[in-house]
Amino acid sequence: MTLALDTAPRVGMVSLGCPKALVDSERILTQLRADGYALSGDYAGADVVIVNTCGFLDSAKAESLDAIGEAIAENGKVIVTGCMGHEADAIRARYPGVLAITGPQQYDDVVNAVRDAAPPVKSAYLDLIPDAGLKLTPRHYAYLKISEGCDHRCAFCIIPSLRGDLASRPPAAILREAAALVKGGAKEMLVIAQDTSAYGVDLRHAVSTLGGRELRAHITDLARELGALGAWLRLHYIYPYPHVDQLIGLMTEGLVLPYLDIPFQHASPSVLRAMRRPANDAKVLERIRRWRDAVPDLALRSTFVVGFPGETEADFQYLLDWLAEAQIDRAGCFKYEAVEGAAANALPGAVPEAVKEERWHRFMAAQSAISEQRLAMKVGRTLDVLIDEIDGDGGASGRSKYDAPEIDGQVHLRDAGGVAVGDIIPVLVEDADEADLFGVPA
Ligand code: SF4
């Protein structure tokens, strides 16, 4: 069976007004891109158009109203945000067909309105952000997308053909967005891209000046600057290139969380070659050992694919042995499925579904045992926990530095009266299972 993937809905943006409005537009678009939306440079190609208005002067209001009118005439599905959103009655009186009107900095409302007008296409094959349903990230954590596209050509993946080659955002734009997120209450930023560690390669790691300092368009420099903003900084989709060792240095300085999400996908050299995976270095185990020497509590999260064409029982056993050696803290596993347009579809040696199923169960059993052992090592320790939810019975749940939202585990707290969502509090870990920790505020 070959999977055909729906294309992402496209959003158009007309941004009027001052630099603050521009930052709002960038933030809205970043969230939408992170949610899998594509952008449209013209009205005709957009499924919905956002008009970010200015209402400072009468002339600016008139310009905003004209822009709304043009978007309605050219596209029809229009969401209005920005300063003129305060005058919703005036807008509605002239354009009753406007889908939604919000004021400035109401990012969540704008993104919700876009979701209503053009529901996102969720796909485990395309989305960087876990399928958290249609929930927006709460204010206390935020995804920060630093680049689009990818220069690699993994055999099972069609992202480069859909989203193009690597296109890194300028460091200043990322830092401006990150500063706004932290100012807006974000306690944790999750850096995402198709290949986070390749950030800036397309910009040839150009040096720019920021606040009098020189800054390379390079993941190490960017992570250092982002980490200095004071929120937890979590790195996703890192490939184990040699320069990742420098990120370990930032962890020892406390600028980056002791957490790396590395999508290894497999361990067997022949399968990795067939997959055409980047940074496919046989010495990865040795490097993991060195990383853990430097950062003993480093948490590694990864994803793997079983049943890739040509995967033999020996390849699979190699993967299990590697897993036992690498002691990956958290891992997801997918059974290989052909995706329409992927090069891997032409590979010989299709693995029967029953074999994929059996390998998947063996993988999950092995990984659960490793996760359980690694979590048990945290019992008795006091960990900082970022509170995500409060329940009605004096309990709460949150995450330690070792767990990303949605994909990893939680820390469940008892006797947590008085804590609020977004607080970071010390927690004494009393118990653990194969997924979660249990504890009490220390
Ligand atoms: S690194 Fe490979 S799997 Fe990831 S987006 Fe690029 S081509 Fe796809």
Boltz pocket constraint, residues with backbone or C-beta under 6 A from the ligand:
constraints:
  - pocket:
      binder: B
      contacts: [[A, 149], [A, 150], [A, 151], [A, 152], [A, 153], [A, 154], [A, 157], [A, 158], [A, 159], [A, 160], [A, 194], [A, 195], [A, 276], [A, 278]]
      max_distance: 6.0
